[in-house]
Amino acid sequence: MTRPRLPLVSPSCCLLAIALLVWAPRLRAQTAATGTIAGRVTDARTARGLVAATVEVDGARRGATTDAEGRYRIASVAAGDHVIRVRRLGYAAAAQSVSVAAGQEVTADFALQFAAVPLDAIVITGTPGGEQWRAIGNAISTIDASEALQRSAAPNLGALL
């Protein structure tokens, strides 16, 4: 009577097991050397949370966008000192230094000041080379926004648009 043969383990399974044994401690150490930055971005005047503010860690490819309450969370930030920058359209940018400890969460809250951003002139072109005005087929005009605002009854440029 012959004994049944046990299936042999393939060489690729052995290599996978060895790779896991070698790399697992390194991955665990890498994860332990990171922390989390969380906080809230608010309007300095009203203290209400600002939605869609961009929060970034300088020098790292990490960032987040605030939710409807102005809260954000950035995970897997390398332990150490970092500068956090916050930007939001209509508000002055802000920065804050934080020290992230491995396995810990640090809080960085921001209160942004309202800041009007002046708009520069916008030039739109779409026809390369020289063309006759009649041959283009589009209307061509120039609008001076400040002059149009003065001539209208609109209180601001947003209402004029």
C-alpha positions in Angstrom: 0.0 0.0 0.0 1.3 3.4 -0.9 1.1 6.4 1.3 -0.7 9.5 -0.1 1.6 12.3 -0.8 1.2 15.6 1.0 1.0 18.7 -1.3 4.2 20.6 -1.5 4.3 24.2 -0.6 5.1 26.3 -3.6 8.3 28.4 -3.6 6.3 31.6 -4.1 4.4 30.9 -0.9 7.7 30.6 1.0 9.0 33.8 -0.5 5.8 35.6 0.5 6.0 34.4 4.1 9.7 35.5 4.4 8.9 38.9 2.9 6.1 39.4 5.5 8.4 38.4 8.3 11.0 40.8 7.2 8.8 43.8 6.3 6.1 43.7 8.9 8.2 45.1 11.8 9.4 48.0 9.5 5.8 48.8 8.6 4.7 48.8 12.2 7.6 51.1 13.2 6.8 53.4 10.3 3.1 53.6 11.4 4.1 54.2 15.0 6.3 57.2 14.0 3.3 59.2 12.8 0.6 61.2 14.5 -2.6 63.1 13.6 -3.4 66.8 13.3 -7.0 67.8 13.8 -8.9 71.0 14.5 -11.4 73.5 13.4 -11.3 76.5 11.1 -13.7 79.3 12.0 -14.6 82.9 10.9 -12.8 85.2 13.4 -15.8 87.6 13.5 -18.7 85.1 13.9 -16.9 82.0 15.3 -18.9 79.9 12.8 -17.1 77.0 11.1 -15.8 77.6 7.6 -16.6 74.9 5.0 -14.2 74.0 2.2 -11.1 75.6 3.7 -7.9 73.9 2.6 -5.5 72.8 5.4 -2.0 71.6 4.4 1.1 70.5 6.1 4.1 72.3 4.7 6.8 70.1 3.2 4.5 67.0 3.3 2.1 65.8 0.8 -0.7 65.8 3.4 -3.7 67.9 3.7 -7.5 68.1 4.2 -10.6 70.1 3.5 -12.9 71.3 6.2 -16.4 69.8 6.6 -19.6 71.7 7.1 -18.7 72.6 10.7 -15.2 73.7 9.8 -13.5 70.5 11.2 -10.6 68.8 9.6 -8.3 65.8 10.3 -5.0 64.9 8.8 -3.7 61.4 9.6 -0.3 59.8 9.1 1.7 62.9 9.6 5.4 62.2 10.4 6.4 62.9 14.0 8.2 66.2 14.5 7.7 70.0 14.0 5.5 71.1 11.1 3.8 74.3 9.9 0.1 74.1 9.1 -1.3 76.5 6.5 -5.0 77.2 6.0 -6.5 79.0 2.9 -10.1 79.9 2.1 -11.4 82.1 -0.7 -12.5 85.5 0.8 -10.2 85.1 3.9 -6.6 85.9 4.7 -4.4 82.8 4.8 -3.1 81.7 8.2 -0.2 79.5 9.5 0.6 77.8 12.7 3.5 75.7 14.0 2.7 72.3 15.6 4.7 69.5 17.1 3.4 66.1 16.3 4.3 63.2 18.6 4.3 59.6 17.4 0.9 57.9 18.0 -0.7 61.1 19.3 -3.2 63.7 18.1 -2.4 67.4 18.2 -5.0 70.1 17.9 -4.6 73.2 15.7 -7.5 75.6 15.5 -7.6 78.6 13.2 -9.8 81.8 13.2 -9.5 83.4 9.7 -10.0 87.1 9.1 -12.3 88.2 6.3 -10.2 89.7 3.4 -11.5 91.1 0.2 -9.5 89.9 -2.7 -9.2 92.4 -5.6 -9.9 90.9 -9.0 -7.4 91.6 -11.8 -8.5 92.1 -15.4 -9.3 89.0 -17.3 -8.3 88.6 -20.9 -9.8 85.9 -22.9 -8.4 85.0 -26.4 -9.4 82.2 -28.6 -8.2 83.0 -32.2 -4.6 82.4 -33.0 -3.0 84.6 -35.6 -4.5 87.7 -37.3 -8.2 87.6 -38.2 -10.6 90.2 -39.5 -13.3 91.2 -37.1 -16.0 90.2 -39.5 -14.4 86.7 -40.0 -14.3 85.8 -36.3 -18.0 85.4 -35.9 -18.0 86.3 -32.2 -18.8 89.5 -30.4 -15.7 91.4 -29.1 -16.0 93.8 -26.3 -14.2 95.2 -23.3 -15.8 95.8 -19.9 -14.3 97.9 -17.2 -15.8 96.5 -14.0 -15.2 99.5 -11.8 -16.8 101.9 -14.4 -19.8 99.5 -14.9 -20.3 99.4 -11.1 -20.3 103.2 -10.8 -22.9 103.5 -13.6 -25.2 100.9 -12.1 -27.4 100.9 -9.0 -25.7 97.7 -7.8 -24.1 98.1 -4.3 -21.2 95.8 -5.1 -19.6 93.8 -7.9 -21.3 90.6 -6.9 -24.8 92.2 -7.3 -23.7 93.6 -10.7 -22.9 90.2 -12.0 
